[in-house]
Amino acid sequence: MGVAEELEQLVRDGTAAAGPAVVAIGRGARGSGVVVADGRVLTNAHNLRDRSTTVTFGDGRAEQGAVAGVDVDGDLAVLTVDTAGTPPVAWADPAGAVAPGAVVLAASRGRRGLRVTFGLVTGVEAAFRGPRGRRITGSIEHTAPLARGASGGPLLDRSGRLLGVNTNRLGEGFYLALPADEELRARVDALAAGTSVTRPTLGLGLAPPHVARRLRRSVGLPERDGLLVRSVAEDGSAAAADLREGDLLVAAGDRALASADDLYDVLDALAPGAELALTVVRGVDELTVTVTFPA
């Protein structure tokens, strides 16, 4: 058997093993997902628009799924839905051992049915920003092309077992998947049990320090390191504390803000109902603003 025939057989075998478990998420197949257990579908949180969504199976059956649990910042969600005996995907063991050069398949389900692409792992422990800006680390970088609507679908090994959840497109032909390791299994189990993950948020759109310095310089203000407020959500904790567009956040508590990760580290350490003192430069004036988070 030649190389082309071997590759064709590999894709066929992987598709046969995992294809039935791959589902479309939402009307118009805005995303994909995968059956991980009876009555459970795993997908990306950014594929959701509400607490319920349409799940379409390989046989064309469409069911309304309900969100069991969601982690917006980690970009994961588990849906409860009638899987009607659809065989769940098998988990690779151990998925965390995947290394550069490994053959992988990316599967998704769209308006035209199942799509499977072939690629190689090009890196591990990659990082990217989640839907609300928090850093997600430990991802698998690969070259199996992802079409529109493929996020939330499975990254598979050559036997059709789950290696990861395709989540992010880097551009230039590289893609990222959350690894289907023991940590992910534990997170999926918690979400399926109804334990949604919530982290404190300010409700701000922020520009990084190099942009803040450039913009302040352009309007004749002294340069300062910090995070520039570009937008303020009307119903957020920051709005309630009277933070404004154009404010420069230079410290959170006693930690200087050299990057967005500094701010997220401080926020993630807060307990529900906590208060946080932010040092803010407004124009040329420095002031302290206290933000209170919901209990």
C-alpha positions in Angstrom: 0.0 0.0 0.0 1.4 3.4 -1.0 1.6 6.5 1.1 -1.6 8.0 -0.5 -3.5 4.9 0.1 -2.3 4.7 3.7 -3.3 8.3 4.3 -6.7 7.7 2.8 -7.2 4.6 5.0 -6.2 6.5 8.1 -8.7 9.2 7.4 -11.4 6.7 6.7 -10.7 4.7 9.9 -10.7 7.9 12.0 -13.9 9.1 10.4 -15.7 5.8 11.0 -14.6 5.7 14.6 -15.5 9.3 15.6 -17.8 10.7 12.9 -21.1 9.7 14.5 -20.2 11.6 17.7 -19.5 14.9 15.9 -22.5 17.3 16.0 -23.4 20.8 14.7 -24.2 23.5 17.3 -26.8 26.2 16.7 -29.0 27.1 13.8 -26.9 27.3 10.7 -24.2 25.2 12.3 -22.3 28.2 13.8 -20.1 25.7 15.6 -19.4 22.0 16.2 -19.4 19.7 19.2 -18.8 16.1 20.2 -20.7 13.6 22.2 -18.6 12.6 25.2 -21.1 10.5 27.1 -24.8 9.5 26.9 -26.8 12.8 27.0 -23.6 15.0 27.0 -22.2 17.2 24.2 -18.9 19.1 24.7 -18.4 22.4 22.7 -16.8 25.8 23.0 -18.6 28.4 25.1 -18.3 31.0 22.3 -20.7 28.8 20.2 -23.5 29.5 22.6 -26.0 32.4 22.3 -28.4 31.4 25.1 -29.0 28.7 27.8 -30.3 26.4 25.0 -29.3 25.7 21.5 -30.0 23.3 18.6 -27.8 20.2 18.3 -27.8 18.4 15.0 -26.6 14.8 14.7 -25.2 12.9 11.8 -28.5 11.3 10.9 -30.1 14.8 10.5 -31.9 14.7 13.8 -32.1 18.1 15.5 -32.6 18.3 19.3 -32.8 21.2 21.6 -29.8 21.1 24.0 -29.7 22.8 27.4 -26.5 24.2 29.0 -25.5 22.1 31.9 -22.5 24.1 32.7 -20.3 26.7 31.1 -16.8 28.2 31.6 -16.8 31.3 29.4 -13.2 32.3 30.1 -12.0 28.7 29.5 -14.2 28.6 26.4 -15.9 25.3 27.3 -19.5 24.2 27.7 -21.3 21.0 28.3 -24.9 20.6 26.9 -27.5 18.1 28.1 -29.3 16.7 25.1 -31.0 13.5 23.9 -28.1 11.7 22.2 -30.4 8.7 21.3 -27.7 6.1 21.6 -25.1 8.0 19.6 -21.8 6.4 20.5 -19.6 8.8 22.4 -16.1 9.6 21.2 -13.3 7.6 22.8 -10.7 9.6 24.7 -7.0 9.1 23.8 -5.0 7.7 26.6 -3.0 9.6 27.6 -4.0 12.7 25.5 -1.4 14.8 27.3 1.4 12.8 25.8 0.9 14.1 22.2 4.1 15.5 20.7 5.1 17.6 17.7 4.9 15.5 14.5 2.0 13.4 15.6 -0.7 12.8 12.9 -4.1 14.4 13.8 -7.5 14.7 12.3 -9.9 17.6 12.8 -13.6 16.8 12.6 -16.6 19.2 12.3 -20.2 19.1 11.2 -21.7 21.9 9.2 -24.6 22.5 6.8 -23.1 20.0 4.3 -22.4 17.3 6.8 -19.3 15.9 8.3 -15.9 17.4 7.4 -12.6 15.7 8.3 -9.2 17.2 7.6 -5.7 15.9 8.1 -2.6 17.6 9.7 0.3 17.3 12.1 0.9 18.5 15.6 3.4 21.5 15.3 3.6 22.4 19.0 2.3 21.9 22.5 1.9 24.2 25.5 0.7 27.0 23.2 -1.3 29.9 24.6 -4.0 32.2 23.3 -6.7 34.7 24.6 -10.1 33.4 25.5 -13.4 35.1 24.7 -13.0 37.7 27.5 -9.2 38.2 27.2 -7.9 35.7 29.8 -4.9 33.7 28.8 -5.5 30.0 28.0 -2.4 27.9 28.1 -1.3 24.3 27.3 -3.0 24.1 23.9 -2.1 21.8 21.1 -1.0 23.6 17.9 -1.7 21.7 14.6 -2.1 22.1 10.9 -5.4 20.3 10.2 -7.5 23.0 8.5 -10.6 24.2 10.3 -13.5 25.6 8.2 -16.0 28.1 9.5 -18.1 26.4 12.1 -15.4 23.9 13.1 -14.6 25.3 16.5 -15.8 23.1 19.3 -15.3 20.0 17.2 -12.8 17.2 18.1 -9.1 16.9 17.3 -8.5 13.2 16.9 -5.6 10.9 16.8 -5.0 8.4 13.9 -7.5 6.0 15.6 -10.2 8.5 15.9 -9.8 9.1 19.6 -10.2 12.5 21.3 -7.0 14.4 21.6 -8.5 17.9 22.1 -11.2 20.4 21.4 -10.5 22.7 18.4 -10.9 26.3 19.6 -8.8 28.9 18.0 -7.4 29.8 14.5 -4.0 31.3 14.5 -3.9 32.2 10.8 -1.2 31.1 8.3 -2.5 27.5 8.5 -2.1 26.9 12.2 -4.8 26.0 14.7 -5.2 25.4 18.5 -7.0 22.8 20.4 -7.6 22.5 24.2 -5.9 19.2 25.2 -8.3 16.3 26.2 -6.2 15.5 29.2 -7.2 14.5 32.8 -7.7 18.1 33.7 -10.2 18.6 30.8 -12.0 15.4 31.8 -12.4 16.8 35.4 -13.6 20.1 34.0 -16.1 18.4 31.7 -17.5 16.3 34.6 -17.9 19.4 36.7 -19.7 21.3 34.0 -21.9 18.3 33.3 -22.9 18.3 37.0 -24.0 21.9 36.7 -21.0 23.6 38.1 -20.5 26.6 35.9 -17.2 28.5 36.3 -17.5 32.2 37.0 -14.6 34.6 37.5 -14.7 38.3 38.5 -14.9 40.7 35.6 -14.7 44.4 35.4 -16.7 44.9 32.2 -14.0 46.9 30.4 -12.4 46.9 27.0 -8.7 47.5 27.5 -5.7 48.5 25.3 -2.2 47.2 26.2 0.5 49.5 27.6 2.2 50.2 24.2 -1.1 51.4 22.8 -1.8 53.5 25.9 1.6 55.2 25.7 1.1 56.0 22.0 -2.4 57.4 22.5 -1.5 59.5 25.5 1.4 60.9 23.6 -0.7 61.7 20.6 -3.0 64.0 22.8 -0.1 65.6 24.7 -0.4 63.7 28.0 2.6 62.3 29.9 3.4 58.7 29.1 2.6 56.1 31.8 2.6 52.4 31.8 -0.8 50.8 32.3 -3.9 49.5 30.6 -6.1 52.1 28.8 -9.8 51.8 29.1 -11.3 51.8 25.6 -14.9 50.9 26.5 -17.1 50.4 29.7 -20.0 48.0 29.8 -23.1 49.7 31.2 -24.0 46.9 33.6 -20.4 46.0 34.7 -18.7 46.5 38.0 -16.4 49.1 36.5 -19.3 51.3 35.4 -20.8 51.1 38.9 -17.4 52.4 40.2 -17.4 55.3 37.7 -14.5 54.1 35.6 -14.5 55.9 32.3 -13.2 55.6 28.7 -9.7 57.1 28.6 -8.8 56.1 32.2 -5.4 54.5 32.5 -5.3 51.6 35.0 -1.8 51.6 36.5 -2.2 49.3 39.5 -4.6 46.8 41.0 -4.2 46.6 44.7 -0.5 46.7 45.2 0.4 45.1 41.8 1.5 47.3 39.0 -0.3 46.6 35.7 2.4 45.9 33.0 0.1 43.6 31.0 -3.5 42.4 31.0 -2.3 39.1 32.6 -1.3 41.1 35.7 -4.9 42.3 36.0 -6.4 38.9 35.4 -4.1 37.3 38.0 -5.4 39.8 40.6 -9.0 39.3 39.6 -8.8 35.5 39.7 -7.5 35.6 43.3 -10.6 37.6 44.5 -13.4 36.0 46.5 -17.0 36.7 45.5 -18.2 40.0 46.9 -14.7 41.3 47.3 -13.5 44.9 46.7 -10.5 45.9 44.6 -8.7 49.2 44.8 -7.6 50.3 41.3 -5.0 53.1 40.8 -6.2 55.2 37.9 -4.7 58.1 36.0 -7.4 60.3 34.6 -5.8 62.9 32.3 -2.9 64.0 34.6 -4.6 63.2 37.9 -4.0 60.0 39.8 -6.9 58.6 41.9 -8.0 55.5 43.6 -11.2 53.8 42.5 -12.8 51.0 44.5 -14.6 48.3 42.6 -17.1 46.0 44.3 -17.9 42.6 42.8 -21.1 40.6 43.1 -21.3 38.1 45.9 
